[in-house]
Amino acid sequence: MGPSKAIHAVGNLILRLCYHILVSGIKYEEREKDDYEKILQKKKEERMIKELKEKGYKIEIAS
């Protein structure tokens, strides 16, 4: 992806974010670094579970 496409993609993301904030009337709140780390950890866990299931393992999630 070249610089032009990257700038366009980021601009598009910002415009869509602004649109949804204006339409829904919600207050925008910046997330903390810990929030992003939790989200990334959760996605990583889900991806790993999916890969194990695809390989034939039976996964039981402990609460």
ChimeraX commands (.cxc) that place a marker at each C-alpha (Angstrom):
marker #1 position 0.00,0.00,0.00 radius 0.5
marker #1 position 1.49,3.29,-1.06 radius 0.5
marker #1 position 1.44,6.51,0.93 radius 0.5
marker #1 position -1.45,7.91,-1.10 radius 0.5
marker #1 position -3.65,4.89,-0.41 radius 0.5
marker #1 position -2.70,4.90,3.27 radius 0.5
marker #1 position -3.64,8.57,3.64 radius 0.5
marker #1 position -6.93,7.92,1.86 radius 0.5
marker #1 position -7.70,4.92,4.11 radius 0.5
marker #1 position -7.01,6.87,7.32 radius 0.5
marker #1 position -9.07,9.83,6.09 radius 0.5
marker #1 position -11.94,7.51,5.23 radius 0.5
marker #1 position -11.79,5.94,8.70 radius 0.5
marker #1 position -11.88,9.35,10.39 radius 0.5
marker #1 position -14.81,10.50,8.24 radius 0.5
marker #1 position -16.81,7.35,9.02 radius 0.5
marker #1 position -16.08,7.74,12.74 radius 0.5
marker #1 position -17.23,11.38,12.70 radius 0.5
marker #1 position -20.36,10.46,10.75 radius 0.5
marker #1 position -21.38,7.78,13.26 radius 0.5
marker #1 position -20.72,10.09,16.21 radius 0.5
marker #1 position -22.84,12.88,14.67 radius 0.5
marker #1 position -25.68,10.59,13.59 radius 0.5
marker #1 position -25.95,8.65,16.85 radius 0.5
marker #1 position -25.31,11.65,19.10 radius 0.5
marker #1 position -22.97,9.70,21.37 radius 0.5
marker #1 position -20.07,11.34,23.13 radius 0.5
marker #1 position -16.67,10.30,21.80 radius 0.5
marker #1 position -14.32,8.99,24.47 radius 0.5
marker #1 position -10.71,8.14,23.79 radius 0.5
marker #1 position -9.83,4.62,24.91 radius 0.5
marker #1 position -7.00,3.96,27.30 radius 0.5
marker #1 position -3.98,1.88,26.29 radius 0.5
marker #1 position -5.16,-0.93,28.58 radius 0.5
marker #1 position -8.46,-1.11,26.68 radius 0.5
marker #1 position -6.63,-1.70,23.40 radius 0.5
marker #1 position -4.41,-4.33,24.99 radius 0.5
marker #1 position -7.47,-6.19,26.34 radius 0.5
marker #1 position -9.13,-6.09,22.92 radius 0.5
marker #1 position -5.97,-7.36,21.21 radius 0.5
marker #1 position -5.55,-10.13,23.80 radius 0.5
marker #1 position -9.18,-11.24,23.34 radius 0.5
marker #1 position -8.78,-11.33,19.54 radius 0.5
marker #1 position -5.56,-13.32,19.89 radius 0.5
marker #1 position -7.28,-15.85,22.16 radius 0.5
marker #1 position -10.21,-16.21,19.75 radius 0.5
marker #1 position -7.84,-16.69,16.80 radius 0.5
marker #1 position -5.85,-19.34,18.67 radius 0.5
marker #1 position -9.01,-21.21,19.71 radius 0.5
marker #1 position -10.26,-21.15,16.12 radius 0.5
marker #1 position -6.94,-22.54,14.84 radius 0.5
marker #1 position -6.98,-25.35,17.41 radius 0.5
marker #1 position -10.58,-26.27,16.54 radius 0.5
marker #1 position -9.67,-26.36,12.85 radius 0.5
marker #1 position -6.89,-28.81,13.71 radius 0.5
marker #1 position -9.39,-31.10,15.44 radius 0.5
marker #1 position -8.89,-30.19,19.09 radius 0.5
marker #1 position -11.90,-29.86,21.35 radius 0.5
marker #1 position -11.70,-26.66,23.36 radius 0.5
marker #1 position -13.51,-26.03,26.64 radius 0.5
marker #1 position -13.37,-22.48,27.93 radius 0.5
marker #1 position -13.00,-22.17,31.72 radius 0.5
marker #1 position -14.89,-19.23,33.19 radius 0.5
marker link #1:1,2 radius 0.2
marker link #1:2,3 radius 0.2
marker link #1:3,4 radius 0.2
marker link #1:4,5 radius 0.2
marker link #1:5,6 radius 0.2
marker link #1:6,7 radius 0.2
marker link #1:7,8 radius 0.2
marker link #1:8,9 radius 0.2
marker link #1:9,10 radius 0.2
marker link #1:10,11 radius 0.2
marker link #1:11,12 radius 0.2
marker link #1:12,13 radius 0.2
marker link #1:13,14 radius 0.2
marker link #1:14,15 radius 0.2
marker link #1:15,16 radius 0.2
marker link #1:16,17 radius 0.2
marker link #1:17,18 radius 0.2
marker link #1:18,19 radius 0.2
marker link #1:19,20 radius 0.2
marker link #1:20,21 radius 0.2
marker link #1:21,22 radius 0.2
marker link #1:22,23 radius 0.2
marker link #1:23,24 radius 0.2
marker link #1:24,25 radius 0.2
marker link #1:25,26 radius 0.2
marker link #1:26,27 radius 0.2
marker link #1:27,28 radius 0.2
marker link #1:28,29 radius 0.2
marker link #1:29,30 radius 0.2
marker link #1:30,31 radius 0.2
marker link #1:31,32 radius 0.2
marker link #1:32,33 radius 0.2
marker link #1:33,34 radius 0.2
marker link #1:34,35 radius 0.2
marker link #1:35,36 radius 0.2
marker link #1:36,37 radius 0.2
marker link #1:37,38 radius 0.2
marker link #1:38,39 radius 0.2
marker link #1:39,40 radius 0.2
marker link #1:40,41 radius 0.2
marker link #1:41,42 radius 0.2
marker link #1:42,43 radius 0.2
marker link #1:43,44 radius 0.2
marker link #1:44,45 radius 0.2
marker link #1:45,46 radius 0.2
marker link #1:46,47 radius 0.2
marker link #1:47,48 radius 0.2
marker link #1:48,49 radius 0.2
marker link #1:49,50 radius 0.2
marker link #1:50,51 radius 0.2
marker link #1:51,52 radius 0.2
marker link #1:52,53 radius 0.2
marker link #1:53,54 radius 0.2
marker link #1:54,55 radius 0.2
marker link #1:55,56 radius 0.2
marker link #1:56,57 radius 0.2
marker link #1:57,58 radius 0.2
marker link #1:58,59 radius 0.2
marker link #1:59,60 radius 0.2
marker link #1:60,61 radius 0.2
marker link #1:61,62 radius 0.2
marker link #1:62,63 radius 0.2
view
